[in-house]
């Protein structure tokens, strides 16, 4: 079975860097891999279209560059997408929209092996990660169990139950979701609202205190200091569609201005 890169980094206490992609084009993952800087690539499946073949191909490509992979999935299709993501070769699942410990445990149960030691629902499924006689073997069980389970903290219910959620052993990474949280409390995109600021602070500080790595999503390396000062060591920077838009918007504006000045 292939090593789980993110699992290895977390267990070694090493920092990690990732980036987000909406596109299913494997060449994007190749371009990321050629930089040599990224530990894993997150496919934000929640926001863009994909099929099951895409999942396999993206994982294959990440593996060519010794990178790990994470898939962010919709809550409404959680059990299906979590299991198909693991079967495709994703070493980590990022769960969205959970509102309390019961929903968190439902995600964990769907993703863990159907084995007395793990109490999950994932049985013997000879998908991509278990071809060539690995299906159902002890190595297969361990590979499924090694999946890193990460959770968005983006609803008021999750913030209110944060300590209980972080006490769950299989909650291995958390990600603050300010956009969803601000909307959930009736103040969409008001990131300076006192309740949003307080919830963000609580999420990062409590996670660090309880030994669960929080990950910070940033758009520029200039944003790292705030989080490094808090003790954050895991980052995900940029999203392909936003990177492209920013370039096209900035350069298009400059060229149009130059043409108008002729």
C-alpha positions as CSV (number, residue, x, y, z in Angstrom):
1,X,0.0,0.0,0.0
2,X,1.2,3.5,-0.7
3,X,2.3,5.7,2.3
4,X,-0.1,8.3,3.5
5,X,2.0,11.5,3.2
6,X,-0.2,13.7,5.5
7,X,-0.4,11.0,8.1
8,X,3.4,10.7,8.2
9,X,3.8,14.5,8.5
10,X,1.3,14.8,11.3
11,X,2.8,11.9,13.3
12,X,6.3,13.3,12.9
13,X,5.1,16.7,14.1
14,X,6.2,18.4,10.9
15,X,4.5,21.4,9.3
16,X,2.5,21.0,6.0
17,X,1.7,23.1,3.0
18,X,-1.1,22.5,0.6
19,X,-3.1,24.3,-2.1
20,X,-6.7,24.0,-3.4
21,X,-7.9,23.0,-6.8
22,X,-11.4,23.1,-8.3
23,X,-10.3,21.8,-11.7
24,X,-10.1,18.0,-12.3
25,X,-7.3,18.5,-14.9
26,X,-4.4,16.4,-13.7
27,X,-1.9,18.8,-15.3
28,X,-2.7,21.3,-12.6
29,X,-1.5,18.8,-10.0
30,X,1.6,18.1,-12.1
31,X,2.4,21.8,-12.2
32,X,2.0,22.0,-8.4
33,X,4.2,18.9,-8.0
34,X,7.0,20.3,-10.2
35,X,7.4,23.2,-7.6
36,X,8.5,20.7,-5.0
37,X,7.0,22.9,-2.2
38,X,3.6,21.2,-1.5
39,X,3.0,18.2,0.8
40,X,-0.5,17.6,-0.5
41,X,-3.2,18.9,-2.9
42,X,-6.8,19.5,-1.8
43,X,-9.5,18.8,-4.4
44,X,-12.4,21.0,-3.3
45,X,-15.0,18.6,-4.7
46,X,-17.7,20.5,-2.8
47,X,-17.5,23.4,-5.2
48,X,-17.0,21.9,-8.7
49,X,-18.1,19.1,-10.9
50,X,-16.3,15.8,-11.1
51,X,-16.8,12.1,-11.7
52,X,-15.3,9.0,-10.1
53,X,-12.7,8.6,-12.9
54,X,-11.5,12.1,-12.0
55,X,-10.8,11.1,-8.4
56,X,-8.6,8.2,-9.5
57,X,-6.7,10.3,-12.0
58,X,-6.0,13.1,-9.6
59,X,-4.7,10.7,-6.9
60,X,-2.5,9.0,-9.5
61,X,-1.0,12.3,-10.5
62,X,-0.3,13.4,-6.9
63,X,1.5,10.1,-6.2
64,X,3.8,10.7,-9.2
65,X,5.3,13.6,-7.2
66,X,5.2,12.0,-3.8
67,X,2.4,14.3,-2.7
68,X,-0.5,13.5,-0.6
69,X,-4.1,14.3,-1.4
70,X,-7.2,15.6,0.4
71,X,-10.8,15.8,-0.8
72,X,-13.3,18.2,0.6
73,X,-16.8,16.8,0.3
74,X,-20.5,17.8,0.5
75,X,-22.3,16.9,3.7
76,X,-25.3,15.8,1.8
77,X,-23.4,12.9,0.1
78,X,-20.9,12.4,2.9
79,X,-20.9,8.6,3.3
80,X,-20.7,7.9,-0.5
81,X,-18.1,10.5,-1.3
82,X,-15.9,9.8,1.7
83,X,-15.7,6.1,0.9
84,X,-15.2,6.7,-2.8
85,X,-12.5,9.3,-2.1
86,X,-10.7,6.8,0.2
87,X,-11.1,4.1,-2.5
88,X,-9.6,6.4,-5.1
89,X,-6.5,7.0,-3.0
90,X,-7.2,10.2,-1.1
91,X,-5.2,10.1,2.1
92,X,-7.4,12.7,3.9
93,X,-11.1,13.6,3.9
94,X,-12.2,17.2,4.8
95,X,-15.8,17.1,6.1
96,X,-18.0,20.1,5.9
97,X,-20.9,21.6,7.7
98,X,-20.9,19.4,10.8
99,X,-22.9,21.0,13.7
100,X,-22.0,18.8,16.6
101,X,-20.3,15.7,17.9
102,X,-23.0,13.3,16.6
103,X,-22.5,14.5,13.0
104,X,-18.7,14.3,13.5
105,X,-19.0,10.7,14.7
106,X,-21.2,9.8,11.7
107,X,-18.5,11.0,9.4
108,X,-15.8,9.0,11.3
109,X,-17.9,5.9,11.3
110,X,-18.5,6.1,7.5
111,X,-14.7,6.4,6.9
112,X,-13.2,3.9,9.2
113,X,-12.8,0.1,8.5
114,X,-15.6,-2.3,9.2
115,X,-13.4,-4.1,11.8
116,X,-13.8,-4.7,15.5
117,X,-10.8,-2.4,16.3
118,X,-12.2,0.5,14.4
119,X,-16.0,0.3,14.5
120,X,-16.5,1.8,11.0
121,X,-18.6,1.0,8.0
122,X,-16.0,0.8,5.2
123,X,-15.8,-2.8,4.1
124,X,-13.9,-4.7,1.5
125,X,-14.1,-2.6,-1.6
126,X,-11.5,-3.4,-4.3
127,X,-11.2,0.1,-5.6
128,X,-8.0,1.8,-6.8
129,X,-6.2,1.9,-3.5
130,X,-6.6,-1.8,-2.9
131,X,-6.0,-3.5,-6.3
132,X,-3.7,-6.4,-6.7
133,X,-4.6,-8.6,-3.7
134,X,-4.6,-5.8,-1.0
135,X,-8.4,-5.8,-0.7
136,X,-9.5,-7.2,2.7
137,X,-5.9,-7.8,4.0
138,X,-4.5,-6.5,7.3
139,X,-2.6,-3.9,5.2
140,X,-5.9,-2.8,3.6
141,X,-7.5,-2.4,7.0
142,X,-4.6,-0.3,8.2
143,X,-4.6,1.8,5.1
144,X,-8.3,2.7,5.5
145,X,-7.7,3.4,9.2
146,X,-4.8,5.7,8.4
147,X,-7.0,8.1,6.5
148,X,-6.6,11.5,8.0
149,X,-10.0,12.9,9.0
150,X,-10.2,16.7,9.0
151,X,-13.3,18.8,9.9
152,X,-14.5,22.3,9.0
153,X,-15.4,24.3,12.1
154,X,-17.9,26.6,10.3
155,X,-21.2,26.4,12.1
156,X,-22.2,27.8,15.5
157,X,-23.1,24.4,16.7
158,X,-19.6,23.2,16.0
159,X,-18.0,26.2,17.7
160,X,-20.3,25.7,20.8
161,X,-19.3,22.0,20.9
162,X,-15.7,22.6,20.0
163,X,-14.0,21.0,23.0
164,X,-16.2,17.9,22.7
165,X,-15.4,17.6,19.0
166,X,-11.7,18.0,19.6
167,X,-11.7,15.3,22.3
168,X,-12.7,12.8,19.6
169,X,-9.5,10.9,18.8
170,X,-10.2,10.6,15.0
171,X,-10.6,14.4,14.7
172,X,-7.0,14.9,13.5
173,X,-7.1,18.4,11.9
174,X,-9.6,21.3,11.9
175,X,-10.1,24.1,9.5
176,X,-11.9,27.4,10.5
177,X,-14.6,28.4,8.0
178,X,-15.3,32.1,8.5
179,X,-17.6,32.5,5.5
180,X,-20.0,29.7,6.5
181,X,-19.9,30.7,10.1
182,X,-20.7,34.4,9.5
183,X,-23.7,33.3,7.3
184,X,-24.8,30.8,9.8
185,X,-25.1,33.4,12.5
186,X,-26.9,35.9,10.2
187,X,-23.9,38.2,9.4
188,X,-22.7,37.0,6.0
189,X,-19.1,38.1,5.1
190,X,-18.9,40.3,8.2
191,X,-15.5,38.9,9.2
192,X,-14.9,41.7,11.6
193,X,-18.2,41.0,13.5
194,X,-17.3,40.4,17.2
195,X,-19.0,37.0,17.2
196,X,-17.0,35.9,14.1
197,X,-13.7,37.2,15.5
198,X,-14.3,35.5,18.8
199,X,-15.2,32.2,17.2
200,X,-12.1,32.2,15.0
201,X,-9.9,32.9,18.0
202,X,-11.6,30.2,20.0
203,X,-11.2,27.7,17.2
204,X,-7.5,28.2,16.7
205,X,-6.5,28.7,20.3
206,X,-8.6,25.7,21.6
207,X,-7.3,23.4,18.9
208,X,-3.7,24.2,19.6
209,X,-4.3,23.9,23.4
210,X,-5.9,20.4,22.9
211,X,-3.3,19.2,20.5
212,X,-5.4,19.0,17.4
213,X,-3.6,20.7,14.5
214,X,-5.6,23.6,13.0
215,X,-4.9,24.5,9.4
216,X,-5.1,28.1,8.2
217,X,-6.3,28.9,4.7
218,X,-4.5,31.9,3.3
219,X,-4.3,33.8,0.0
220,X,-0.8,35.1,0.3
221,X,2.4,34.3,2.2
222,X,2.0,37.7,3.8
223,X,-0.8,36.3,5.9
224,X,1.3,33.6,7.6
225,X,2.7,35.8,10.5
226,X,-0.7,36.1,12.3
227,X,-1.1,32.3,12.4
228,X,2.6,31.5,13.0
229,X,2.4,33.7,16.1
230,X,-0.6,31.7,17.3
231,X,1.4,28.4,16.8
232,X,-0.2,27.3,13.6
233,X,2.0,25.1,11.4
234,X,-0.3,23.9,8.7
235,X,-1.3,26.1,5.8
236,X,-3.3,25.9,2.6
237,X,-2.7,28.7,0.1
238,X,-4.7,29.8,-2.9
239,X,-7.3,28.3,-5.2
240,X,-6.8,27.7,-8.8
241,X,-9.9,29.6,-10.0
242,X,-9.2,32.6,-7.8
243,X,-5.5,32.6,-8.9
244,X,-6.6,32.7,-12.5
245,X,-9.2,35.4,-11.9
246,X,-6.8,37.6,-10.0
247,X,-4.3,37.4,-12.9
248,X,-6.8,38.1,-15.6
249,X,-8.4,40.9,-13.7
250,X,-5.2,42.6,-12.8
251,X,-3.4,42.3,-16.2
252,X,-6.6,43.0,-18.2
253,X,-7.1,46.2,-16.3
254,X,-3.6,47.3,-16.9
255,X,-3.7,46.6,-20.6
256,X,-7.1,48.3,-21.1
257,X,-5.8,51.3,-19.2
258,X,-2.8,51.4,-21.5
259,X,-4.9,51.1,-24.6
260,X,-7.2,53.9,-23.4
261,X,-4.2,56.1,-22.8
262,X,-3.0,55.8,-26.4
